[in-house]
Amino acid sequence: MQKPTLNEIYNRVLTDLTGSAQSSRRVFAKAIAGCSYLLHGYADKLSSSLHPLNARGKALESWAAVWLQEGRKPPEKASGTLTVEATAETELPVGTLFRYGDIEFSTTKDIRFSGLKEVPVVAVKAGKIRPIKSGEQLGPVQTIANLTRIALVTETIDGGADEESDEALRERIRDRVRTPPQGGSPQDYIVWAKSVPGISRAWSAPRIEGKGTVGLCFVNDENGGISSLQTREALAKKLAEVGPGGTEFVIRNLQSQPIDFHIQVEPYSEEIADRIKSELKTLIKAVSEPVFQSSDPLDERKDPRFWLNSRGEKTTGVLTTADVHEAISLVPKDRYRVVLPDPQSDVFTQPGKIMTLGEVKVDSF
């Protein structure tokens, strides 16, 4: 909403006053109400932009420009490698299109070959897609002489990311304000990692392999919790640009540790089931963290290394039974029972893994 000029307001009021045959009281009331309505609307819009906790859209991006060097993370294109086959020498120019369902990919360089050849491809449109795993089939959009109609995915096509949401951008601004740069503190590395498209959360490990080394691991909550090889490469490039000189960065991949749930509830309805699933999804995101050694007291392994979260706290990676009951208690119902995970035991994160939401079954008693 743009603030009207004084002349525009004058002409609007003048039109209201002279263009009505009603009584003068009603005319004045209408004219003043119109001006007041516009002023209240403008004030409301302005007030929602005065603080990043309330700002949205362009207003939030203005705050990001103040606090974050890179601003809102742009959408990213998925990429990977195909194996194609030509029965005779064939030229495959850059930009040759292949299709998987309704998603198109283009080659990234000119290639002349015969027989089998690995070809790098990138999505035509930026945005998050379901990972296309090795062995999946794609086909050329146009017929190309000597080229077979089937191309196989060699290296998983992944790494696409949507434009950063307002909520994710707001969280990064909040982290930046709470933990200002400190010349290479553990929190600095996390802030740098979260500025990379495809990374929603990250953890750092001081001296992961001795003096002068820093460990980093990360996840993409928009992609089931696991990030791609392309994202890892982008993070390594980012750290090389902004990280302190002489620091060796060790990036660790995390494997998925899916947690299955079976909840019985009474009364049962689809709405209650959906709400329980939503609360469990939020819970898993809140407690999922990596660990170097299991938090299980029965685990005898010892490892002096530790991961730190964005608040500078050592991670625990434990899903307690109390956590599960608290999440379900937020949904109105008469009674419920937790069947899975084991209602008598806490769930501990395995080293090198990250808890993700597995199969969630909600039914009646």
URJONOR-V956130 format. One record per backbone hydrogen bond with DSSP energy under -1.0 kcal/mol. NH is the residue of the N-H (numbers start at 1). CO is the residue of the C=O. Records with the same first field share a line. If there is no record, write none. Layout:
BEGIN
NH=CO, CO
END
This chain:
BEGIN
9=5
10=6
11=7
12=8
13=9
14=10
15=11
16=12
17=13
18=14
19=15
27=23
28=24
29=25
30=26
31=27
32=28
33=29
34=30
35=31
36=32
37=33
38=34
39=35
40=36
41=37
42=38
43=39
44=40
45=41
46=42
47=43
48=44
49=46
54=51
55=51
59=56
61=57
62=58
63=59
64=60
65=61
67=63
68=64
76=161
79=158
80=121
81=155
82=119
83=152
84=117
86=115
87=146
90=113
92=111
95=107
96=93
98=105
99=139
100=103
103=100
105=98
106=122
107=96
108=120
111=92
113=90
115=86
117=84
119=82
121=80
122=106
123=78
124=104
127=76
132=157
135=153
136=133
138=151
139=99
141=97
147=144
148=85
151=138
152=83
153=136
154=81
155=81
157=132
158=79
161=76
164=73
169=165
170=166
171=167
172=168
173=169
174=170
175=171
176=172
177=173
178=174
179=175
189=185
190=186
191=187
192=188
193=189
194=190
196=193
199=196
200=219
201=219
203=217
204=308
205=215
207=213
210=207
213=210
214=248
215=205
216=250
217=203
219=201
223=220
225=220
232=228
233=229
234=230
235=231
236=232
237=233
238=234
239=235
240=236
241=237
242=238
243=239
247=244
248=212
250=214
252=216
255=352
257=354
259=356
261=359
262=340
263=361
264=337
265=363
266=335
273=269
274=270
275=271
276=272
277=273
278=274
279=275
280=276
281=277
282=278
283=279
284=280
285=281
286=282
287=283
288=284
299=296
308=204
309=313
312=309
315=307
319=347
324=320
325=321
326=322
327=323
328=324
329=325
331=328
334=266
335=266
337=264
339=262
340=262
345=342
347=319
349=317
352=291
353=350
354=255
356=257
358=259
361=261
363=263
END
